[in-house]
């Protein structure tokens, strides 16, 4: 049996590349992931990096939506 908090320390010390982390977060936004790939991600990814990448990904997504809406409204396409 491991000591309390040891699992968390082990998870935070995982070393996955930035590309692997961004890929896993991008697939999670899309909502499609194979079970084998999901298990592989869970074994390799650092949860702190996943949270940071998720927050940044969500911020970029919202920013892109705001810019798209402003462009459509400003172009007069949505006005009528």
C-alpha positions as CSV (number, residue, x, y, z in Angstrom):
1,X,0.0,0.0,0.0
2,X,1.4,3.4,-0.9
3,X,1.7,6.4,1.4
4,X,-1.1,9.0,1.4
5,X,-0.4,11.5,-1.4
6,X,2.2,9.3,-3.1
7,X,-0.2,8.7,-6.1
8,X,-0.5,12.4,-6.6
9,X,3.2,12.9,-6.5
10,X,3.7,10.1,-9.0
11,X,1.1,11.6,-11.3
12,X,2.6,15.1,-11.1
13,X,6.1,13.7,-11.9
14,X,5.0,12.2,-15.2
15,X,6.9,13.4,-18.3
16,X,4.9,13.7,-21.4
17,X,5.7,16.0,-24.3
18,X,3.9,19.2,-24.9
19,X,2.6,17.7,-28.2
20,X,1.1,14.7,-26.4
21,X,-0.6,16.9,-23.8
22,X,-2.1,19.3,-26.5
23,X,-3.2,16.4,-28.6
24,X,-5.0,14.8,-25.7
25,X,-6.7,18.0,-24.7
26,X,-7.7,18.7,-28.4
27,X,-9.2,15.2,-28.7
28,X,-11.1,15.8,-25.4
29,X,-12.6,19.0,-26.9
30,X,-13.7,17.1,-29.9
31,X,-15.1,14.3,-27.8
32,X,-13.7,11.3,-29.6
33,X,-10.9,9.1,-28.2
34,X,-10.1,5.4,-28.5
35,X,-10.0,3.6,-25.2
36,X,-6.5,2.4,-25.8
37,X,-5.3,5.9,-26.4
38,X,-7.1,7.2,-23.4
39,X,-5.5,4.6,-21.1
40,X,-2.1,5.5,-22.6
41,X,-2.7,9.2,-21.9
42,X,-3.7,8.5,-18.3
43,X,-0.5,6.6,-17.8
44,X,1.8,9.3,-19.3
45,X,0.2,12.8,-18.9
46,X,0.9,15.1,-16.1
47,X,-2.5,16.3,-14.7
48,X,-1.2,19.8,-14.0
49,X,-0.2,20.2,-17.6
50,X,-3.5,18.8,-18.8
51,X,-5.4,21.4,-16.7
52,X,-3.2,24.3,-17.9
53,X,-3.6,23.2,-21.5
54,X,-7.4,22.8,-21.1
55,X,-7.8,26.2,-19.6
56,X,-5.7,27.8,-22.4
57,X,-7.5,25.8,-25.1
58,X,-10.9,26.9,-23.7
59,X,-9.7,30.5,-23.7
60,X,-8.5,30.3,-27.3
61,X,-11.8,28.7,-28.3
62,X,-13.9,31.4,-26.6
63,X,-11.6,34.1,-28.2
64,X,-12.1,32.6,-31.6
65,X,-15.9,32.5,-31.2
66,X,-15.9,36.2,-30.1
67,X,-13.8,37.2,-33.0
68,X,-16.0,35.3,-35.4
69,X,-19.2,36.9,-34.1
70,X,-17.6,40.4,-34.2
71,X,-16.5,39.7,-37.8
72,X,-19.9,38.5,-38.9
73,X,-21.8,41.3,-37.2
74,X,-19.3,43.9,-38.5
75,X,-19.5,42.6,-42.1
76,X,-23.3,43.2,-42.2
77,X,-24.0,39.6,-43.1
78,X,-26.0,39.0,-40.0
79,X,-27.6,42.5,-40.0
80,X,-30.1,42.4,-42.9
